[in-house]
């Protein structure tokens, strides 16, 4: 058995062991379903109510991805400006740090006041949550370009745009994909946060409704769905990262990214 296969097998055993321990402790300690449902109860709820949950899953995924795409676009533009311009760094960076320090739960009511309840506040909250890591990593990647290399390229007739396109942006790719894996999980947090406050559809709304009805297995089913979606997107971006920036890492695979 190869080392890679053995490592993955051990990971699978430990994950299954975690759920088995959870199940055993709930049974042994007779934990109430209102406090902590057993994994088998959660999976049974997922199977029995998947038809009801599926439209809410699609709604959350849609708002998350729209907010994520917008956040990536905004983050790349601002990050590039901050990375190549000292004036932009001195002006924009303090404002970004201040905005990122604001709890987004305090911003959701403002979005609701401006745009009403529904998908728009969820998209904007996902955007607000996910763009900052992209800005920081893009700016950091551009800052790693050596001044000596820039001087050599300028002496060869390269413009600032040529240096940015041919040297700066490729240097940012490892930083960019690292930020994507963080940003997509933040986007999920923002979307679900908004759905719990101002939406009549989505996993966040389902979880809030289930919580008010003391349907704790359904609440955990929503958590499991969010975790599964986050893992799938993380793996997808990691696979793309391995293809695009494999030259920047010694080891392949999302675990070593």
N, C-alpha and C positions, 0 to 999 in steps of 0.2 A: 504494500500500500504506500503510495507516494505521500510526501509530507503535506502537500496541498490538500489532498483528499482527506488525510487524517485530521488536519486542522479544521476543515469544514465539518467533518463528522463530529468532532468534539464540540464545535460551536452549536450544532444542531442538538446534540445531546444535552448540553447545558441549558439551552432555551426550553427544550421539552421538560427538563428537570425543574426549571423555574415554575412552569405552569403546573406540573405535578405536585410540587411542594405547596403551591398556592391552594390547589384543590384539597390536598390532604389536611392542611392546617384549618381550612374552613370547615371541613367535616369533623376533624378531631376536636376543635374548639367550639363547634356548633355556632359558628358566626352567622348572624341573621343576614338574610338577603338584603335587608334595608341598609346594612352597614357595608358589607363586601360580598357581592355575589361570587359564586364559584365560576371558574373558567368554562366548565361545561354548560352552565346556565347562560353565560354570555354568548357562547357559540350557538347554543340552541335558539336564543333570541335572534341572533343574526340570521340563522337559516329560516326561521319561521316568519320573520318580518322583513326579509330582504326586498320583497316586492314593494313594500311601503317605504323602505329606507332608500331604495335606489334613486328615485328622483331627487331626494335631498342630497345624496352623494354627488350626483351630477351637478346640482346647483352649487354646492360648495367648491367642487373641483373647477367649475367654470369661473366663478368669481375669483378664486385663488389664482388661476392661471392668467386671467386678464390683468389682475392687479400685479402679478409677478412680472409679466411681460412689460407692462408700463413701468414698473419699478426698475427693471433691468435697463430699459431705454433711458430713463431719467438718470439712473446711477452711472451709466457709462458716459453720458454727455457731461454730467457734472464732474465725475471723476477725472475725465480727460482734461477738462478745463482747469481743475485744481492741480492736476499733475504737471501741466506744462506752463502754468502761469502763476508766478509768485503773488501777483495782485489778487487773483482769484482765490488762491490759498488763504491769504490774509483776510479776505472779505467773507468768503462763503463758508470756510471751514468752521469758524466759531458759531455761525448760525446753524449749520448742520448738527454740530455737537449739542447745541441747545435744544434743537427740535427733537433729536434722537433721545434726549434725556427726559422728554415729556412722556408720562405714561399714556399709551395709546387709548386706554379705556376712557381717558378724559377727552380725547379728540373725537371719539365716535358720536357723542351727542351733538357736537358742532356739525359734523357731516350730516347727521339726521336733520338738524335744523335747516341746513342749506339745501339738501337734496331730497329730503323725505326718507321714509323707510323703504327697504328693498335691497336690490343688488348694488346700487351705486355706493352707498356707505361701505359695504363689504369690500368692494373693489378698491376704494380709496384707502381704507384701513390696511388692506394687504399691501398696497403700494407704499404707504407710510412706514410699514414695518420692515419691508425688505430692501429698500433702495440704499440705506446707509452702509451696510457691509460691502455693497458693490462699489460705492463711491470710494470708500477707504482702500479697498484692494486695488482698484484701478489706479488711483493716485499713487499708492505704494509701488505698484509695478512699474509705472512710468518713472518714478523717482529712482529706480534701480539702474537706469541707463547711465553708463559711466560718462562723465563730462569729456574725458579724453576721446572716447569713441565719437561723441557728438562733434568735437573739434576736427577729428580726422574726416568725418563725413562732410562737414561744412567746407573743409579745404578742398574736397573733391567736387564741390558744387552742389551738394544736396541742400534742399530747402528745409525749413522746419517741418513742413507737411510731409516731405519725403522721409525725414528721420522718424517722425511720429508713425507713419504708415508702415515703414519697412523694418524699423527697429523697436520703437516704443511699444506699439500694440502687440507684436509677437511676444515681447518680454512680459507683457501683462497677462498672457493667456493662463499660466498656472495660477496666478492670483485671482483671475476672473472666475475660473471654474471652481476654485475653492470657495469663493464668495457665493456662487450660485447655489451650492449645496446647503449653505447656511441660509441664504435668502429665501429659498423655496419653503423651508420649514417655518421661517418667520411669516411668510405670506399666509400659510395655513393658519397660524395663530391669529393674525389680524382678521382674516375672513371669518373664522369661527367666533372670534370676540365680537365682531359687529353683528353677526347673526343672532347671538344671544341677547343683544340689546334691541335691534331694530330690523327684524326680518320675520316673515311668516313662512320662510322656506329655508332649507339648509340643515346640515348636521347640527350646527349650534342651536338652532331653533328647536330641533327634535330633542336635544339633550336638555334644554331648559324646560320644555313641556313635560318630558319624562320625569325630570327632577321634581316638578311641582305636583306630579301624580304619584310620587314615591315609587316610580318604576326604575329602580336602580340598575337592574340588568340591561335595560335599554340605554341608560346613560353610559354604562361601560361598553355596550356594543358600539355606540357612537365614538367613544375613545379608541376602540380597537380599529374601527374603520379609518379614523384620522391617522392613527399610527401606521396602518398598512399603506395608505396613500402616500404618506410622507416617506416611508421606506422605499416604495416603488419609484418615486420621483428622484430620491437621492441616488438610488442605484442607476437609474437612467442617465442622470447627469454625470455620474462617475464613469460609466461606460463611454460616454461621449468624450469626457476628459481624457481617458486613457488613449483614445484614438487621436485626439487633437494635440495633446501635450505629453504624449508618452516620452518624447525626447527629454523632458525636464525632470523625469523621475527615474530612479533606478529600478523600482519594482512596479509592476502593473497591478491593476485591480483597485476597486473602490476602497478597500480597507486600508490600503497603504497610501492613499491619496492625501 
